[in-house]
Amino acid sequence: MRVEVWRGWLAWGITALVLAYLVLPLFVIVPMSLTSGTNLTLPVPGWSWRWFEVVLTDPRWVQALGNSLVVGLGSTVLAVSLATPAAVGLVWGRFPGRGLLLGLIATPLVLPIVILAVASFGFYATVGLMGSRSGLILAHAGLAAPVVLTTVMASLQSFDRGLMRAAASLGASPMTAFRRVLLPLIAPGVTAGAIIAFIVSFDEVVIASYLTTAEQRTLPRMIFSGVRESISPAIAAAAVLLVLFSAALLAIVTALQRRNG
């Protein structure tokens, strides 16, 4: 009994250390984003919201935010459209090479992001998609599709296929049964996958750095470029907004997963 208690305390201690390692940097970025000065220094000389105003009003930051939203929404729609029927086929289908196909689709989850970026750069340079927003949407959709596939497959594991047979016996076509029976019941999994896919695209910087020009610069790339070119508290303000936005979306995902369970 004593050993189990110590194991529990050890697990809690390791969890606390990991969380502290991940969260403590935020306590440095937040005061820097609220500084009244012009440099990223601590302690701050005073407090001001001016840098959040800069991020939300400066044309360069606004354009970067708009690019991130457009690319994120476009890649999410494409990833969901491709991954949802693929998940149905992989879960319910019985065909040779099913495991190999699943592994190929899930490859972006395990490959280093820089390899995907270099590969995309070489391919897009050949087909003429370099520097285009549509090219970045396609690249991010390929990165996000395995995430959607995973959440939809998890939802399909608990789905009663008898409902589809019942719909077919009542005269529903396969597409009608998919749209009116299957999709509403797995909607929490699809929605959770879509939100995570959007976060993946919205926060991605490596592929965006390889494939985009200054006109298609996304918010994470704007932050990364700002760190290299000009250290401004606006970078910290943008980072705080990015973290808060991602945290809000993850909270929605958590609520949807509880509902799905």
N, C-alpha and C positions, 0 to 999 in steps of 0.2 A: 504493500500500500504506500509506504514511504517513497519507494522508487517511482511509482506512478505520479505522486505529487511533485517530486523533483523534476520529472520529465515534463509535466505540465508547466511548471514555472520556467523551465529552460525554453520550452516552445514559445511561451509568452515573451520571454526576454529577447529571444532572437527576432521575433516578430516586431517588437518595439524598436530594436536597433535598425532593422531594415526600413521601417516606416520613418524613423528619425533621419536616416541617410537620404531618403527620398524627399521628405517634406521640409527639412531644415533649410535647404537653399532658398525656399520660398520666403522665409523670414528675412532673407537678405535682399531679395529682389523687390519685395513690397515696399519697404522704406525708401529704396532707391528710386522707385517709380513715383513716389510722392515728394521728392526733394524739390526745393525751390531753386537749387543751384543748377549749373549747366554741366556737371560732371558726375560720373558714377562713383561717388565716394561715400564712405561712412566714417564718422557720423554725418548726417545731413545738416546743412546750415539752417534749414527751415522746411516748412511743409507747404505743399501746393499741389493742385490738381492740373497744373498747366500742361504737363506732359501727356496726360490722358486726352486733354483737349487737342494737343498737337496730333496725336495718333488718329483721332476721330475727325479732324478737319483738314490736315495737310493732304494735298492732292496725291502725293506719292504713297502715303499710307492708306488712303481711301482706295486708291486704285489696286494696291496689293491685296487689301481685304476683299474687294470685289472680285478679283481674280481667284482668290482662294475659295470664295463662296461658289462661284460659277463652276470651277473645276471640281470642287467637292461634291456639289449636287449632280453634276453631269456624270462623274465617275461612279457615284452611288447608284444612280438610276441604271446605268449600264451594268454594274456589278450585280445588282439585285435581279435584273432581267435575265442575266446569263446564269447566275448561280442557283436561283430557285428551281428552274426546271432540271438543271444538272443534279441538284440534290435529290429530287424525286427519282430520277433515273438511277442514281447510284444506290439509293436506299432500297428501292423496290425492284430494281432490275437484277436479273441474274444472267450474266454474260461473261465470256472469257475476257480476262484482262481488266476486270473491274477494279481490283486493288491497284494495279499499275496506273490506271487512268486517274484514280483518286490521288495517288502519290504525285503524279505529274501536275495536277491542278493545285495541289497544296505546296508545290515547290517554292513559290514566293515567300511562304511563311518561314522557310528554313535557310534560304540563300541570303548571304550578306547583301544589304541594300545597295552597296556600291557596285556589286557585280551586276545587279539588275539595271542600275543606272548606266553603266558602261555598255551593256548589251543593248539597251534601248537606244542609246546615243548612236551606236554603230548601225542599227537597223533603221532608225529614223533618218539618218544621214543618207541612207541608200534610197529610201522611198520618198524623201522630200517632205517629211513632217517635222523637221527640226524648227524650233522657234514658233510652233503653232500651239494654240490652246487645245485644239482637238487632239493633238499628239500627247499632250500631258494628261488629258482626260483618259485616253486609252491606256496609258502607262499606269495611272493610278487605279483604273478599273481592274487591270490585271493584278495589281497588288492587293486590292480590297476584295476581289471575288472569292478567294479561299476563306476569308473571314465570314462572309455571308453564307458560303457553303456549309461551314461548320455549324453555325447557329440553326440553319434551316434543317440540316440533317438531324440535329439533336431534337428539334420539334417533331420531326417525322417519326422518330423512334417510338413515341407514345401515341401516334395517331392510329385510330381504328380504321383499317382499310375496309371493314364491312360497311362503313358509311358511303364509300365510293361505289361499292357494289349495289347498295340500296338505291343510290341516286341513279345508277345505270338502269336498274330494274324499273324505275319510275319514268324512264324515257329520256333522261338527261344525257346529252352528248359528253364525251370526255372533257372538252373544253368548258362546258357549262358546269360539270361536276367539279372541275378544278377551280373555277372562278367563284362558285357559290357554296361549295362544301369544304374543299380542302384549304383554299387560301384563307378564308376567315378564321379557321381553327388553328392554323399555324402562323397567323398574323403576328403574334408577339415575337416569335423567333425571327420572322422576316424583318420586322421593324427593328429589333435589337441588332440584327446583322447589318441593316442599313445604317443605323446610327454609328456603329463601330466603323463601318466602311467609310462614312463621312469623316470621322475623326482621323482615320488612317490617312486619308487624302489631305485633310485640312492641316495636319501637323507635319506632313512629309516635306523634307527639304533637300535631300541628296539628289533624287531623280529630277526635282524641279530645277536644281542648280545646273544639271547637265543639259536639260532639254529646253529651257526657256530663255528668252531675251529680257531686256529691261521692261518691255511693254507687258510681258506675261508674268512678271515677277510676282510670286505669291507672298503672303504675309510671313511665313517662316523663312523664306529666302530673303525677304527684306530685313528681317531681324539678323540673320546670319551675315548679310552684306554690311549691315550697320556696325556689327561688332568688329569687322575687319577694316572698315573705311573711316567711320567716325563714331566714337564712343559717346552716345547721347542718352540721357535718361528716358527718352522716348522709346528706346529699345526695351528697357525694363517695363515701362507702361504697357507696351504691346505684348510682352511676354506674360504679364499678369492677366491681361484680358484673354489671351490664348489659353492660359491654364484654367481660368474661371469658366470659359466657354466649354472646354473639354470636360471639366468636372461636372458641369450641369448636364451634358449629354450622357456621361457615364452614369449619373444618378438615374436618368430616365431608363437607361439600359438595365440597371439593377432592378428597378421597379417592374419592367417588362418581364425580366427573367423570373421574378417571384410570381408574377401572374401566370406565366407559362407553366411554372412548376405546380 
